[in-house]
Amino acid sequence: MKNTKKLAALALGGLLFATSAAGIATASSQLNGSIKITQDNEANYANLASVNIDQAVASALKAQPGQVIKAGLENEDGYLVWGVEIASNN
């Protein structure tokens, strides 16, 4: 049975936090980011990020091998992060 995991990578540090879908709220509260979002304008997220989508996906797959379902920049507790969802067999 496949299990979907969500990984959030801090855009500047590329730091990854892996959680199950049920535990994402717990992991989000533990994030310490370096790119603070002062105005929640998603159109500018790509300009703020210092890690591109390819780098974020590569880091996520290194931490949790599997198939990438989706990836995108997100506002997690006021910090810019890459959200990468991965389906894996474990």
N, C-alpha and C positions, 0 to 999 in steps of 0.2 A: 504494500500500500504506500502510495506516495504521500509525502508530508511537505507542506509548504512552509518555508521559513522566511522570515523577513530580516534582512540585514540593513542596518543603518550605518553608513560610513560618513564620518565627519569630513566635510569637503576639503578642509585645509590639511588635516593630518592623515586622512585616509584610514583613520582608526575605525575598526569594525565592532559592532555589537550584534550578536546573533540571538534571536529569540524565536519562540514559536508564535504563531498568530495570536494565541490566547494570552501570551505574556508580553506583548509589545508595549502596553501601557507601563508596565514595570520597568522595562529597559529604557523607555523614553525618559523617565524621570531621573535616570542615572547618567544621562548624557552631559558631558562637559565640552561644549564646542568652542571653537575659536573664531567662527564667523557669525557674529551676532546680527540678527535681522532686525533693523530698526523700523522699516516700513514693509508690511506684508504685501509686496507686489511681485507675484510669481514671474512676471515677464522679465524681471531683473535678476532672478536667481542664477541664471547661467553666467552673467557678467560677474557675479560675486564669487563663484566657485573657482578654486585654484586646482581642483582635480576634475578632469573631464570624465564623461560617461564610460569610456573605454577603461580608464584607470580604476574607476569605482567598481565596475563589473569584474575586472580581473582580480581585484582585492577580495571581493565578495566570494568569487568562485574558489579562490585559494583557501579561504576560511571555511567554506561550505560547498563542496563540489556538487554539481547537479545541473539542471536546466534553468536558465534565467526565464522567468515569467514576465517580469517588467522591472524597469528601473527609472528613477526620476528624482529630481531635487525636491526636497520637502522642508517645511518649517517644523522642527521638533523642539518644542519648548523654547522658541525664540532663537534657535540656532539653525543654520543651514546644514542639511545633511543629505547624503545620497541614500535613497531607499531602494534596495534591491531585493526583489522577491525571487526565491529559488525553490524549485521543486526537487526533492531528493528522495532516494529510497530509504534513507535512515533518518 
